[in-house]
């Protein structure tokens, strides 16, 4: 087997994927791509080669992909030119002789016309570009990450209640740890060529479920308080979130309430061979985890 390269190596999901690959492959077979290799110094210290590359710099990608057989393409962040960047990675990989690309998209419900701004259209473009490239592909569609899940409802529900627009749809978030492990499986085992996976957690939860989980965790009631779209955006903007990012969070809430991410596929459990971390387990041990809201939005799409 040739080398395996993981893009966005300095990001959360890229780093998790490489750490799980280290359990399966010699470090000498692994490469991380980073715009700033210094930010992946911890991986380099473990023997992983870190190559400098930028999705917007085609020549840097050609150089980085030399001698690589498989690429894990961690999708780039929203609020950027995602189509051009993903096209550059796929085309440069093909030109450099890469054989197989795995791509991280956001989960989409079959037959749905729901459109998540900055995300659905570019994901479809990247998937179609990859499928038409002649390369072996694997699409690993992702749910909300448990680590950024609270971006949808904030980190102060114990003080203000869980304030989101009304709806009873469910979603099935999963941890980056479990998704990173699943991606390492896809990159190192047979049987994943030209496949599409939806890496859902289990069980699915509604916002009412989340309010109950947090109530049980704290031992005091956390009310679920329905708000209008305008109130939801205003609450986030009042806390310093840029309005475009607040609207992006609102779209996630609408998608969840519509059940766009509520189907349980079992793909994640089958790939990692065990039950994935649940929302109850994560929120019990980690909420609230204060994160920068803009970075949470970027992190959900970029890993």
N, C-alpha and C positions, 0 to 999 in steps of 0.2 A: 504494500500500500504506500502511495505517496504521502506527502505532507497534508495535514488538515489545517486550514486557516480559519480563524474566527475573527470577524470584523468587530469593530467597537469594543476592542479588548479591554479598554480602560473603563467601560461602562458596567453597570450592574449585571446585566444578563450575559454579556460577552465574557466577563470575568467568571461568572458562575459556570458557564458552559466549559470554559477552559479548565477550571478546577476539577470538574467531573471528568473531562477527557484525560487529565493526568492520572486518574485512577484506572484508565483503560489502555493508554498508549504511552510509550516512552516520550519524555519531554522533547527529545530530538525530532520527533515526528510532528510536533505542534508549532503553529505560528499564530501570533496575535497581530492584528492590524490596529494601529492607533494613530490618530492625528498627532498626538504628543506622546512619544514612547516613554517619556519620563513618568507619565501617569500610570504606566503599566510596569513600573520597576519591580513590583512585588512578584509579578509573573515571570519576568526575566530572571529574577533571583532563584526561581524554581527550575530554570533551564529552558523555558519557553522562549523561542526567538521572537522578538517584537520588531515588526517592520513598520516603518512610517508610511502612512497612506491616507488619502482623503477622498471621499466619494466624489468630490467635485474636481479632483485632479486626476485626469485619466492616465497620464503617464506614471504617476505614483502608484496607481493600481496595477498597471502592467508590470512594473518592477516588483511590486509586492507579491504578485501571484506566480512568479517564476518558480517552477518546481512543485507547485501545489496541485493536488489531485481533487480535494474537496474544499468547498468554501461554505461556511455558515454565515449567511448574510443577515445580520441584525438590522432590521429596517431603521431608516433614519427618522429623525424627530419631526413632528408636525411643525407648521409655521416655517418650513423651508421648501426648496424646490425638490420634492421627494422623487418626482418622475425622472428628472435628469440624473439625480444621484444614483438611483437604483439601476437605471439604464446603463450608466457608466460602469457600475460594478459587474453587471451581467455580461456586457459586451467585452470589457477588458478581460474578464475571466475566460471567456470563450477564446479570445485572441491569444491568451497566454497558455492555453492548453489545459485549463481546468476541466475535469470530467463531470463533476456533480456539484450542484448548488442547492443548499437548503435555505429557505427564506421564511422570515417571521412576519406574518400578517396578523391583523386582528380578526377574531372569529366573526364569521358572517352566517346568518341563518339562511338555509337553503330557500330560494325563491323570494327572499325579503327585498323590499325596495328601500329599506332604511339606509340613510347615507350619513355617516359620521364625517363631518368636515375635516379636511386635511388628512383623512385616513382611508376611507373606503375606496374612493376613486384611485388614489395612488397605489393602494394594495392590489386592486384589480389590474391596474396597468403593469405592475411589477410581476404579478403572477402570469399574466398573458405573455409578457416579454420573455419570462423564463421558460414557459412551456413551448414557445415558438423558437427558442434559441438552439434547439438540437442537443442541449445538455441534459443529463439526468437531473431531475428535480425532486425535491421534497418540500412541500408546503407545511409549515408547522404553525397553524393559526393559534393565537394566544387570547386568553380572556383578560380581564382586569388583573393586574398583579396585586396580591394581598398587600404587598409593601406600599403600594400607592392607592389602595382601595379607598382609604379615607379621603382622598382628594375629592371624591364625589359628595361627601357629606361633612367634611371639616373635622377639626381636631378638638372641638369644644362642645360636643353634644352633651357632656355631663353638666355643663353650665346652661346651655340654651335649648337643649332638645335636638332631636335629629330633624332638621328642616329641609325637606325636599318636596318637589311637586308630587301630587298624589299619583298613586299607581301601585299595582300589586304584582307586577312582573318580577321574575327572579333572574339572578345571574350566578355564575359559578366561578368565582375568582380562584386563582392558584398562586403558589409562591414561586418566586424566581428560582429558588433552590430546586424545586421539583421540575420546573420547566427546563432549567439548565441541564439537569440529569437526563431528562427525556431527549434533549437535543444531542447530548453526548452519545446516547444509545443509537439515535438515527445515523450519526456520523461514523459509527464504528461497527455496527452490526449489519448483516445482510437482510434483505426483504423490505427495504424502505424506498426503493427506486420508484419514482413517478407516483408517489403517494401523497395524499392530503390528510393531515391530522388536525383535529380540533382539541387542544389540550385543556379541557375543562377540569376545574376542581370538582369536588363532590362533598357535601350536597350543595345544591343551588340555594341561594337565600334572597329574600326580598328585603326592602328597607325596614319593613315591620320586623322581620326576623333579626336584622342587625340591631334595631332598638332593643329587642328582647335579650339578645346576647349581651349587649352592654349593660342592660339593667341587671341581669343575672351576675355579671362580672363585678359590678360595683355594689350590688346589694340594695340599690335604690332605683326607683323607676326612671327610665329615660323615655320621655314621650316622643312619639313620632308626630311631627307637626306639619301638615300639608301647607305648602306655600305656593304662590303663583310663580310663574317663570320670572316675572319682573322682580319679585321679592328675592328670589333665589340669587339672581345676578347682583342685585343691589347689596345683599348681605356679603357676598364675596368681594365686591368692589370696595365696600366699606372696610374690609380687612386688608386692603392693599393689593388685591389681585387685579391685573389688567383685564378690562372688559372682554377682549377676545378670548382670553383663557377661561374666564368665568363662563362664557357662552359654550366653550368646548366642554367644560365640566357639565353644564346643563344638558348637552347632547348625550353624554354618557348616561345621565340620569334618565332621560327620555328613552334611550335604548334599553336600559335595564327595565324600566316600567313596561315596555312593550314586550319584554321577554326575548330580546334579540340575542342575549348571551346566556339563556337559561337551559338550553338543551344539554343533557348529560351524555357524552359520547363514550366515556370509558377509555379513551385513547391514552390519556396521561397515565392512568393506573396500569394499563397493559404495558406501556413502554417502560415504566420504572419498576414494575413488578410488586407494587405495594400501594396502599391507600395514600393519596396525596394529603398534604396538610389541609385541614379544614379552616373555614372562616372562624369558627368558634375558637379553635386552638390559637390561631394567629392573634385575633383581637384580645383574647384573654391575656396573652403574654406581651403584647406589643402596643396596645392602644392606650393613650394617644402617642403616636410617633410623629413629632412635629417635623414636617418637611416643607421646603419651599414649594409653593403651589405651582409656579411656572415650571420648576424642575420636575414636579410630579407629572404634569401634563406631558412634558417632553419624554420623561422616563417611561410612561406607559406605551408610547409608540416606539421608542428607541431602545427599550430594554433597561 
